[in-house]
Amino acid sequence: MSGSLNYNAVVIGGGTGTQASIRACLQASFNTTAVVAMADDGGSSGMLRMHGTKSQPCLPPGDIRNCLTAMAASEQDPWVMTFRQRLKHLHNHSLGNLIIQSLCEQTGSFVEAIALCEQLLGCKGKVLPSTLCDINLRGFTRDGRVIEGQSAICASGTALQSVELFSGDYQAKEASQRCTSQHNTSQHNSFAHNTHENNAFRDDDFGRTLTQNSVAQNSCKPITAYRPALDAIKSADIIVLGPGSLFTSIIATLQVPGILDAINNSKAVCAYIAPLTDSQGETWGLSLPELVQALKESGLSKHRLDVLIAHDKRVPCRSGNVTAAFKAVVSRENQVSLDSKLTKKIDSANGNTHVMTISDNDMLRLQTLVPKVFVRRLIKENDSADQPRHDVLALARLLLEVAKDCRLQPR
């Protein structure tokens, strides 16, 4: 991209949202590294993890695969298409996941397997796991329930308050996942249900009660960050959080011991890219200020979040950023009345989706949470309404604008 500068960028998260940030950073010619969430236990990754042992756990390859294909030299490369292919006759496994797992078994190293895939796909950046420990995720909902397992958390009928990581033998989760898959209602998607009467959480399928104390005591080995991931964060000029699942992807990665300290001690600009839609139970019904507040409460130091990047299709695209008043970007004569909550509800193939918008009140609240707020049209005009995606080129231009506005010095 014309005018690009030699910045080191670290993208933190995983899944499809992170792919947009990776491509945008590459489009901006940033030296790009992805630090990837490692608590996935659903779908193909979850099935592969069940075959691990305590001495040789199978780490989830799904989010790693997503980031590898985003880093690839060409999205149309046959190997990229191969990595994305789903094998319906093999439990809908992703072929890329199977390739990563096979390489891991052949080399005896998850990291080496990733490196070989980077060569195979001609990756233009680095993909690093946030940890090499066998980890799982536990969520605490806003109505007091405890849910174990990333896939169950994503299906929560109530927005989350917080999440935490814990380590242990993933095979112990196999029966839990089987039970979860048998239930389609939100009350059975949870690993545990609040009994209220005794402040305990009971898993009806296993006859096991989890109190707050027993949750805290649920073992295990210490979790440590992958050292090259910490080094990448320390040398970054810009750290990009999201877009993607706030709790199960972004905050889950921040909870790996060492990651938050590296971010808090870094001199890099830290930017959060807000999601385009709210389609997951973990953040169901939360406004954009509430998402930012949850991110800040995850452990980021008080003034560590420097920039918020958000989309609103009704905001005219203008130069400059919003730092003092929403009117600086949207003049009253051009402003379309914006709803204060999640507005457009769509029934899509993936379930109910809410497109997020920003009101004047939201904007005022955001300015108390983040020093700089950039609002732009970031959805491709021809994208389907039920599955909007970030316009990578528009996002790349905005990241360059952020770098310029924050007076980053090129290396």
Buried (B, 14 or more C-beta within 10 A) or exposed (E): BEEBBEBBBBBBBBBBBBBBBBBBBBBBBBBBBBBBBBBBBBBBBBBBBBBBEEEEBBBBBBBBBBBBBBBBEEEEBEBBEBBBEBEEEEEEBBBBBBBBBEBBEEEEBBBEBBBBBBEBBEBBBBBBBBBBBBBBBBBBBBEBBBBBBBBBBBBBBBBBBBBBBBBBBBBEBBEBBEBBEEBEEEEBBBBBBBEEEEEBBBBEBEEEEBBEEEBEEBEEEEBBBBEBBBEBBBBBBBBBBBBBBBBBBBBBBBBBEBBBBBBBEBEBBBBBBBBBBBBBBBBBEBBBBBBBBBBBEBBBEEEBBBBBBBBBBBBBEBEEBBBEEBEEBBEEEEBEEBEEEBEEEBEEEEEEBBBBBBBBEBBEBBBEBBEBBBBBBBBBEEEEEBBBBBBBBBBBBBBBBBBEBBEBEEE
